[in-house]
């Protein structure tokens, strides 16, 4: 390490967000950047600890100490090579990853000022694009072809890895463009879609074929694709959102969160909707049901659409303030209260609230009937028991967004050359975990062919 005492002399400095009065009027990325000198200073804070818990915590196994050291020394190209040896798409994780590595950083345990790994990796990959370190790589083909169904984080990671191994890769995507959750679930103010387009252009130059507007049903995988291709990778994510079947669910104004988020992203891409089709928060009181990241994205989107107010409710208890979580101590991820940039823009947040009924007039939503509840230990063990606490009340709303997670898909039995990965395999999780699963699945595909090749040789 060039400066072994930097973590004692330099404090953590984040780039921060654009001012609220500025960012709330557009869908440009809210996060700012540090200058080159400041970024290298932040990289120098990595203390090269004996056991790199950041590496342990990262689903991709990123080598943060190595590329932070290269960044501090000004060797941006080496930092890029080290970073991309484990992470195929740092431009995505550098913007939207919750940075499990930072919570596991020894400096987080020491003084709650971990190394700025996420921002550092974003700076490294952007420098690599800017300086021309990234050029198309054309691998030698091995004669086998693989179909990847789904162009989300897992599918893209699997396709990228398989392509570099020499397989001819064809990606089938039901939507009009690649990205999956990255494009249709995450708002532009967190991830500009030009970033995705840049990566897809590179993957196309490297030989990957993308077929858009082609939904592949599960039945067709076994009967068609598994016969046409040497292997099939299924990376269709978790397309079914968890619903809330209470009275009034069919009122106009009650939508799944992704209906709003995906439509808004499409509008920004130039797709037009009729007045009847358009989902908008303009001039409305908005109720968001669900306290996770998707709910937060709905809040930020509602503000940019010109809402009157936003209330977010969550059925679970309010998390601890942190920064430490006694129930899940370092180096594990602390389950503490999270305040996002969208929350900072204005939102009433409430916990331990159960939804009872949607209320409306003339078929249109006017509010949600809710009730404060409490959770008591279950005498039989297992999940705590929900008990009523307060009296029912009404939250005024003309738009309600359901952001309560997604259901893990069930799959039929597939032939041996079909592999499932990402959220389609594990249920809804983080983008970085989906990418790691895609890479691991590419390895499994490769091992499958090696084993079959050896078996054929023995015969």
Residue pairs with C-beta under 8 A, 6 or more apart in sequence:
1 44
1 46
1 47
1 48
1 69
1 72
2 44
2 69
2 72
2 73
3 44
3 72
4 47
4 48
6 41
6 44
6 45
6 47
6 72
7 45
7 46
7 47
7 107
7 110
7 115
10 41
10 42
10 44
10 45
11 113
12 42
12 45
12 107
12 113
12 114
12 115
12 116
13 34
13 38
13 41
13 42
13 116
14 116
14 119
15 31
15 32
15 33
15 34
15 119
16 31
16 32
17 23
17 30
17 31
17 32
17 341
17 344
18 28
18 30
18 31
18 32
20 344
20 345
23 30
23 189
23 341
23 345
24 303
24 304
24 345
25 304
26 189
26 304
27 187
27 188
27 189
27 264
27 268
27 304
28 188
28 189
28 192
29 95
29 188
29 189
29 190
29 191
29 192
30 189
30 190
30 300
30 341
31 95
31 190
31 341
33 39
33 119
33 122
33 123
34 42
34 119
34 123
39 71
39 119
39 120
39 123
40 71
40 72
40 74
41 72
42 115
42 116
42 119
42 120
43 68
43 69
43 71
43 72
43 115
43 116
43 120
44 68
44 72
45 107
45 113
45 115
45 116
46 64
46 65
46 68
46 69
46 72
46 115
47 106
47 107
47 115
48 65
48 69
49 65
49 106
52 63
52 64
52 65
53 104
53 105
53 106
53 331
54 62
54 64
54 65
54 101
54 102
54 104
54 105
54 115
54 117
55 61
55 62
55 63
55 64
55 65
55 101
56 104
56 331
57 100
57 101
57 103
57 104
57 331
57 333
58 64
58 86
58 100
58 101
58 432
59 100
59 430
59 432
59 433
59 435
59 436
60 86
60 87
60 93
60 432
60 435
60 436
60 439
61 86
61 436
62 83
62 86
62 87
62 101
62 117
62 121
63 82
63 83
63 85
63 86
64 101
64 115
64 117
64 120
66 82
67 78
67 79
67 80
67 82
67 83
67 120
67 121
67 124
68 79
68 115
68 117
68 120
70 76
70 78
70 79
70 82
71 79
71 120
71 123
71 124
76 124
76 127
76 128
76 131
76 133
77 128
77 131
77 133
79 124
80 124
80 125
80 127
80 128
80 133
80 134
83 90
83 121
83 124
83 125
84 90
84 125
84 128
87 93
87 121
87 435
88 156
88 157
88 160
88 161
88 435
88 439
89 153
89 156
89 157
89 160
89 199
89 435
90 121
90 122
90 124
90 125
91 122
91 125
91 126
91 129
91 195
91 198
91 199
92 153
92 182
92 191
92 195
92 196
92 199
92 431
92 435
93 118
93 121
93 431
93 432
93 435
94 118
94 119
94 121
94 122
94 123
94 124
94 125
95 122
95 190
95 191
95 195
96 182
96 186
96 190
96 191
96 431
97 118
97 430
97 431
97 432
98 333
98 430
99 117
99 118
100 333
100 430
100 432
101 117
101 118
102 108
102 114
102 115
102 116
102 117
102 118
103 114
103 330
103 331
103 332
103 333
103 334
104 330
104 331
104 332
104 333
105 114
105 115
105 117
107 113
107 114
107 115
108 114
108 323
108 330
109 330
109 331
112 323
127 133
128 134
129 198
134 202
136 202
136 205
136 206
137 164
137 206
138 206
138 207
139 163
139 164
139 165
139 166
139 206
139 207
140 166
141 166
141 167
141 168
142 165
142 166
142 167
144 166
144 167
144 168
144 230
144 231
144 449
145 167
145 168
145 169
145 170
145 229
145 230
146 162
146 167
146 168
146 169
146 170
146 229
146 230
146 231
146 232
146 233
146 445
147 169
147 170
147 171
147 172
147 225
147 228
147 229
147 231
147 232
147 233
148 155
148 158
148 159
148 162
148 169
148 170
148 171
148 172
148 232
148 233
148 235
149 155
149 171
149 172
149 216
149 221
149 225
149 232
149 233
149 234
149 235
149 236
150 171
150 172
150 173
150 174
150 180
150 234
150 235
150 236
150 237
150 422
150 424
151 159
151 171
151 173
151 175
151 178
151 179
151 180
151 210
151 235
152 179
152 180
152 181
152 182
152 235
152 236
152 237
152 422
152 423
152 434
153 180
153 181
153 182
153 422
153 431
153 434
153 435
153 438
154 235
154 237
154 421
154 422
154 423
154 424
154 434
154 435
154 437
154 438
154 441
155 171
155 173
155 180
155 233
155 235
155 421
155 422
155 438
156 171
156 178
156 179
156 180
156 199
156 203
156 435
156 438
157 434
157 435
157 436
157 437
157 438
157 439
157 442
158 233
158 235
158 421
158 438
158 439
158 441
158 442
158 445
159 169
159 171
159 203
159 208
159 233
159 438
160 203
160 208
161 438
161 439
161 442
161 443
162 169
162 233
162 442
162 445
162 446
163 169
163 203
163 206
163 207
163 208
164 206
165 442
165 446
167 230
167 445
168 207
169 207
169 208
169 209
170 208
170 209
170 211
170 229
171 178
171 208
171 209
171 210
171 211
172 211
172 214
172 216
173 180
173 210
173 211
173 212
173 213
173 214
174 213
174 214
174 215
174 216
175 183
175 184
175 212
175 213
176 212
176 213
177 183
177 196
177 197
177 200
177 212
177 269
178 196
178 200
178 210
178 212
179 193
179 196
179 200
180 237
181 237
181 431
182 191
182 196
182 431
183 193
183 196
183 265
184 258
184 261
184 262
184 265
184 266
185 258
185 261
185 262
185 294
185 297
186 261
186 297
187 261
187 264
187 265
187 297
187 300
187 301
188 265
188 268
189 300
189 304
189 341
190 297
193 265
193 268
193 269
200 210
203 210
204 210
216 225
218 411
218 412
219 412
221 232
221 234
221 414
221 418
222 412
222 414
222 415
222 418
225 232
226 232
226 414
226 415
226 417
226 418
229 417
230 417
230 449
231 417
231 418
231 419
231 445
231 448
231 449
232 414
232 417
232 418
232 419
233 419
233 420
233 421
233 438
233 441
233 442
233 445
234 411
234 414
234 418
234 419
234 420
234 421
234 424
235 420
235 421
235 422
235 424
235 434
235 438
235 441
236 409
236 424
237 406
237 422
237 423
237 424
237 428
237 434
238 406
238 407
238 408
238 409
238 423
238 424
238 427
238 428
239 406
239 409
240 406
240 407
240 409
241 256
241 257
241 258
241 402
241 404
241 405
241 406
241 407
242 402
242 404
242 405
242 406
242 407
243 249
243 256
243 402
244 289
244 355
244 402
244 404
246 355
246 356
246 357
246 358
247 357
247 358
248 254
248 357
248 358
248 359
248 360
248 365
249 358
251 358
251 360
251 363
251 364
251 365
252 360
252 363
252 364
252 365
253 360
253 364
253 365
253 397
253 398
253 399
253 400
254 358
254 365
254 400
254 402
255 279
255 399
255 400
255 401
255 402
256 401
256 402
257 288
257 290
257 294
257 295
257 297
257 298
257 401
257 402
257 403
258 294
259 279
260 279
260 281
260 298
260 301
260 302
260 401
261 294
261 297
261 298
261 301
263 273
263 278
263 279
264 279
264 301
264 305
266 273
267 273
279 399
280 305
280 306
280 399
281 301
281 302
281 303
281 305
281 306
281 307
281 310
281 399
282 305
282 306
282 307
283 306
283 307
283 308
284 307
284 308
284 397
284 398
284 399
285 307
285 308
285 309
285 310
285 311
285 396
285 397
285 398
285 399
286 298
286 299
286 302
286 307
286 308
286 309
286 310
286 311
286 397
286 398
286 399
286 400
286 401
287 310
287 311
287 312
287 313
287 367
287 368
287 395
287 397
287 399
287 400
287 401
288 295
288 298
288 299
288 302
288 310
288 311
288 312
288 313
288 400
288 401
288 403
289 295
289 312
289 313
289 355
289 368
289 400
289 401
289 402
289 403
289 404
290 312
290 314
290 402
290 403
290 404
290 405
291 312
291 313
291 314
291 316
291 349
291 351
292 403
292 405
293 340
294 403
294 405
295 312
295 314
295 401
295 403
296 312
296 340
296 342
296 343
297 342
298 401
298 403
299 310
299 312
299 340
299 342
299 343
299 345
299 347
300 340
300 341
300 342
300 345
302 310
302 399
302 401
303 310
303 342
303 345
303 346
307 399
309 346
309 348
310 346
310 347
310 348
311 347
311 348
311 349
311 350
311 395
311 397
312 347
312 348
312 349
312 350
313 350
313 351
313 353
313 355
313 370
313 395
314 349
314 350
314 351
314 352
314 353
315 352
315 353
315 354
315 355
315 373
315 386
316 351
316 352
316 375
317 351
317 352
317 375
318 337
318 351
318 352
319 335
319 336
319 337
319 338
320 326
320 335
320 336
320 337
321 336
321 337
322 334
322 336
322 337
323 334
323 336
324 330
324 334
324 336
325 332
325 334
325 335
325 336
327 335
328 334
328 335
343 349
352 372
352 373
352 374
352 375
352 389
353 370
353 371
353 372
353 373
354 370
354 371
354 372
354 373
354 386
355 368
355 369
355 370
356 369
356 370
356 371
356 392
357 368
357 369
358 365
358 367
358 368
358 369
358 400
359 365
359 366
359 367
359 368
359 369
359 394
360 366
364 398
365 397
365 398
365 399
365 400
366 396
366 397
366 398
367 394
367 395
367 396
367 397
368 394
368 395
368 397
368 400
369 392
369 393
369 394
370 392
370 393
370 394
370 395
371 388
371 389
371 390
371 391
371 392
371 393
372 389
372 390
372 393
373 386
373 387
373 388
373 389
373 390
374 386
374 387
374 388
374 389
375 384
375 385
375 386
375 387
376 384
376 385
376 387
377 384
377 385
378 384
378 385
405 428
406 423
406 427
406 428
408 423
408 426
408 427
408 428
409 424
411 420
411 424
414 420
416 448
417 448
419 441
419 444
419 445
419 448
420 441
421 434
421 437
421 438
421 440
421 441
422 434
422 437
422 438
422 441
423 429
423 434
425 437
426 433
426 437
